[in-house]
């Protein structure tokens, strides 16, 4: 079968011919992949940025960690995922052996391995994954929207970490897929105003407008301080959520945050970022990091997807068969797309 793989240290991905996955082990399932999303992590792996050099020991590896599929075969110990079950996949696998896992505190596992990062992922027609990582997809949710489950859980967790409350004013830095999800969940939490900012992001702003967001700032048109000035004249933001990975926005984000406000960092930063701790202390501000969502929160996101799947369709802007996956990556790198989906079962045009 064909698979999109990281085969070497350094920039680039390759479409390789590889053996199909083996039969699933006792606690695993074989999935026929229906849709897999191109994520910022995949772009970093492609570019081989410094934060992802830890992959070197796992190469070659099939990338792709945002995906949905249909169970094709089950391991002998799997009883609750019969063939034909449609699932989304939690990409972070746990070891089952560390002290946290032994206490069933799987969210605190110290030996995680990422599907599509340190073990083969979803940019292939077939993949074997642990059954415990499969989350059943509601019947109303189509396969392409189901592939958004993982990034939506990241967005949901960022809003939860920010403690967004009804009536809050929220600034979202970064209008990509994660930032769009953050905007959706902040609005669902009752935020009175959600402002989304980016840099030269016309295509992504177009998606946000389609989803009903109007307070959109492009820092390519106005410097950050100037663009934010009319909003800050109304008062500083209750919560700022960063989803850019750009160091330059962090200190201005703190400056836009009210006393006792919360700044949530979700972007992956290639280098340490200096911040003014004295200002943070004197303003009683909180700085929180947000990464993966707790396992228990996936059903909450699935329920949101069930009731909002038509709205979420707008986030998917491009679809490619596996044979043209690198074309999809090029669009994502150039910010010409919000979410590129690879559909391994689709025929090339």
N, C-alpha and C positions, 0 to 999 in steps of 0.2 A: 504494500500500500504506500501511498504518498504521505509524507509528514513534513511540516515546517519545523526545522530544527536549528538550534544553536550548536554548531559543530566545533567551534574553535574560539579561543580568546581573541578579542578584537572585534571591530565592527562587522555586522552582517549576519543575515540568516540565510538558510539554504533549504530549498524544497528537495527532500531526499526520498529515495525508495528504500523502505525499511520493511522488516518482517512484521506481520500482524502481531498484536499482543498475545501472550500466552493465555491459556484458559484461566479464569479467575480463581484465586485461592479461596479457601473456605469462607473468609469474611469479606470477599470482594465481589464486584459485579463487572461484567463487560458491558460497556455502553456503546451504542451507535450514536456518534456525535451529530446533533442536528444543527447547532449554531454555536459559534465561539466568537467572542468579542476581542478586538484589538484594544489593549489597555495601555496606559502610560508606562506600566511596568514592562510590557512587551517592547515598547519603543526604547526604553532604557537598556534592555537586554540586547536589542538590535544594535544600538549605538555603542554598547559596552561602556557605559558610564561607570564612574568609580564605585558607586554604591552597589553595583551588581557583580563585582569581580568574584564574589564568593561562589558563583556558579561554576567556576573553572573545574572543580573536582567532579562535577556531575556530567560534564560534556562527553558525548553528544546527548542532547536532551530535546524532546519535542516540547515546544513552548505552547502557551495558551492556557490561561487559568480561569477565564470567564466563559463557562459553557453550559449548555443544556443538552440532554440526550435521552435516549430510550433504552431501558434495560433490555439487553439481548440474551444474557446468560447470567446465572447466579452461582456463587460458591455454595458448597454443601451446607454451610451454617447460616445462610441467608434465607429467612422465611417471610420477610415483610416487603420484599421488592420483586414481585413476580415479573417475568418477561412482559414487556409492553408498558411497564410503568414509566411515565415521563418524569424526569428529575432535573433539577439544577444541582450543581456540585459545589460544596464548600471546599475551596482548594487547599486549605491548610490541614495536613494530616498530623495526627498525634502519635507519640511513640508507644503509649500504653504501659511504659515501664518506669518512667521517672516518678519521684514522690508525688507530684501533683496528679498524674494519671492514676496512680495507685489509690488515690483518694477520690477518684472520679471528678477531679477539678480539671477537666480537659482544656479549659480556656487558659490555664496556667502551665500547660505542657512546656518543658524546657528544650525539647528535642524535635520541634516541628520540622516538617519537610513540605515544601509547597508543590502541589501538582502544577505542572507547567513551568516550574522553576528548578526544582531539584529532582523531580521525577516526571515522566512523560505526561503531557497535557493534551489539550483539546484541539490543537490544529492538526487533526488527523481524523480519518473516518471512524476509527475505533480506539478506545482507551479503556484500560482496567483501572478502577478506583476502589477504595474501601467503601463498603456498603454504608458505613456510618457517616460518610461524607455526602451521601445523596439525600436531597430534600425533595419530597414529592411536589410536583407543580400542579396548582389548581387547574381544573379542566378548562376554565375560561381563558387561561393565559397561553397564548401561542408560543411556539418554540423559540422564535426570535426574541420576543420580550423576556422569556424565561432566562435567556443568556445574560440579561442585565442584572440578575439577582445578586451576584457577588458585588459589583460596584455599588448597587443600591444599598446593600448592607453597610458598606463603608460610609456612604453618605448619611445613612440613618444613624450610625454610631457617632459621626461628627456632630450632628445636631443634638443627640442625646448628651454627648460630652459637654457641649456648650450650654446645656440646661435651658434651651430656648423655651420661653413661656409666652402665653397669649399676651399680645400687646407689645412685645419686644420689637426693637428695630435691629435688623441683622444685616451685616455686610459680608458678602461671599466674595472672596478673591480667587478668581479662576472660573471661567465659564465652560470648562470642559465637562465630560460625562460625570465626574464626581461632583463638581460644582453645581451642575444642573440638578443632580439628585439632592444635594444639600438644600438648594433653593426650594425644591418640591417639599421636602420634609420640614423645612423651617416654616413654609406656608401652612402645611398641614398641622403644625404645632401651634398655630394661631398667631404667628408673627404679624405685627401691624404693617411692617414694611420690610421688604427683602430687596436689597440692592446687590446687583451682581456686576463685578468689574473684571476686565481682562485687558489684554494688549493685542491689538490687531486681530480680533476674533470675530469678524463679521459673520461667518458661517454659524458659529456657535450662538451668537446673539440672536440670529434668525430663528434658531430652534427655541430659545428661551421666549422670544416673543410669541411664537406659536403656542407655547404652553402657558401664556398669560402673564408673563413678566414684562414690566415696562421700565423699571428703574435700572438701566443698563449703562455702564460707563466703560468707554474704551480709552485706556491710558495712552494709546498711540495718537489719539486726537487731542488730548489734553493731559498735561502732567498730573500725577496722582493727586497732589495737594489741591490743585486747581479744580479738578473734576469732583473731588469730594467736598469742596467748600460749601456748595449750596445745601448739602445734606447735613454737614456739621453745624451749619448755622441753625438747624433745628435742634441740635443737641448731639452729643456723641452716641455711638452705637452701643447697645447693650451687649451684643455678641458679635465678634468678628471671627470668621472661619476661613482659614487660608488653605487653598487647594491648588497652589501654583508650583511649589518647589523653587520659587525665585526668592533669593535672599533679600533682594532690594525692597520687597514689600513688607517685611516683618516690622521694622521700626515705625514706618508710617502707619501700619495697622495698629500698633500699640497707641500711637498718637491719636488715632480715630476712635479709640475705645474709651468708654466712660469710666469714671471711678467705680471700683468694684465690678468692672466688666470682665468678660472672659474672652481670651484669644485662644482659638483651637487651631492647632497645626496638623494638617493631614498630608501636606505635600512632602515628598521625599527630597531632601536637600543633599546635594553631592558634597558640600563642604560645611564645616561649622559656621554658624551665623552669629555675629556679635549683636547683643541687645543691650539697651540701657536699663540695667537692673535697678538703678536708683529710682528712675522714673516709675518703673513697675511697682516698686515697694511703696513709694510715696502715694501712688494712686490706688493702692490696694487691688491691683489687677491680678488676674490669674492667667497663667499660661499652661495649657493642657495639650498633650499629644493624643492623637486618635488614630488608630490603625484598623485592625480587623474588628468585626462585631462579635460579641459573645454568641455562642451557638444557639442559645435560647432565644435570641432576637430574630433569627432567620424566619420563623413563622410569622412574626409581625410584618416583616417586609413582604413575604409572600402574600399576606392578606392585603397589603397595600397594592401589590401588583394585580391581584384578582379584581379589585374595585377600580383600578386606574390603568388597566392595560392599554386602553385606546389612547390615553394621554401619553403613556410611555413609548408608544410606537414612534412618536415624533423624535425621540432621542436617537433612533437608528436612522442614519442618513445614507449609508452605503452598504451594499451586500456584494460579496465576491465568492466565487467558487474557490476551492483550495488551490487549484492550479494558478490562480491569479492573486494569491494572497499577498505577494510582494507589492503589487499595485495598490492594494488596500493599505499596506503599511506606508507607502509613499504619501498617500492622501492624509493619513493620520499624522505623519511627521510634519506635513506642511500646514496643519490646522485647517485643512479644507473640509474636514469631516468632524462630526461630533462623535458618533460611534460607528465604526466599521465592523461589520459582522462577516466572518468567514463561514461558509456553509459547505462542509466537506462532502456532503452527498450530492451537491448541485453539479451539473455539467458545465464545463467551460463554454463560454459564448463562442 
